[in-house]
Amino acid sequence: MPEPSGRARLRLVASPPGPGPSPEALLAEVAKGSGEAFERLYPLLAGAVYSLALRVVRDPGLAQDVSQEVLVDVWRQAPRFDRSRGSAMTWVLTMTHRRAVDRVRRETSQTERMARDADHRSTPEHDVVVAEVERTWEAAAVRRALATLTTLQREAIELAYYHGYTHQQVSTVLEIPLGTAKTRIRDGLIRLRDTMGVDQP
């Protein structure tokens, strides 16, 4: 059975009821492949299909999409219509409700997935958080350990390890002999090690 032509694109203005074949009779002809019957059936269904779809999906654009899908399904599945189980309109509206509910579920699932992805991107990885906490804790521990040093030891170590000065530069800045600078740095490191509980390599 060929697909309905472009003329069968969704039109929402339903034809007023009047003399002519019933929807059931037209649907039986559509089942045989009659494009003319589909053109006559289409305006009898379009308005009701769109109204039901809109009530379920609550979005005009989505309702248009659902309605178009349903009416294409009517064309394709017309041979499955069983008149003994109800009217053509009931059959089509049941199909519409099922399509509309599926679309709502699909849209909701997509929205939730996008929200999860956005939340995942905005939340640092566990390892990153742990590493940052460890760095913060270590920095605090070092500050506490530095506070236990003598002023002379702390000055020498801060110049050497925080400002990158060589032992000779520490000696020059503090105006002390090179040997004294080395001793202060060594003694200060030993005290830091003992305070922080770090094993000597």
Disulfide bonds with the S-S distance in Angstrom:
none
